[in-house]
Amino acid sequence: QVNDAESTVSVEFTPTIPHCSMATLIGLSIKVKLLRSLPERFKLDVHITPGTHASEHAVNKQLADKERVAAALENSHLLEVVNQCLSARS
């Protein structure tokens, strides 16, 4: 959902299984793609669809924490994994 007037973007994603170990990485990848694509004025909210993941609250808390996201993106190995998730495959 995009609200241009309020400069907000909200993305809800559903992991394939309730115990998906990649949920945080998927959410982080979505967030990074939006950060790189949208103007800086937008506030982003990326979260798991309610009731679709066993650790929904913990994952959403991590994705909403600006400092944790920034720290994750300072980790060169994790950033490389995120970049691989976002790269176009031939």
Disulfide bonds with the S-S distance in Angstrom:
none
